Amino acid sequence: MRYIWALALCCGGLPAQTSGLRFEVASVKPSMADGTQYSMKGGPGTPDPGELAYRRVDLLTLIYRAYEARSNQISLPDWTRTAVFDITAKYLPARR
């Protein structure tokens, strides 16, 4: 249950950065991949702005990215550094 509110918090920060952002489809799952490296590809401001693919991304990193925050601005429980997720999403075109 703690993941649900935390991920909603992160996704809620995306529209603040990108006016009118709407998701066509999104998938958020706990990551089962081995290793310690994460990857963040696509999304607003990248060569592939209509899709994003995040692998093995921890919640704290998602919050930093969503709110453009620095590490000294956020204090969260330790599990936010250890719970990792795989996220894929496609955006709908912005409304005019």
Secondary structure, 3 states (H helix, E strand, C coil): CHHHHHHHHHHHHHHHHCCCCEEEEEEEEECCCCCCCCEEEECCCCCCCCEEEEEEEEHHHHHHHHHCCCHHHCCCCCHHHHCEEEEEEEEECCCC
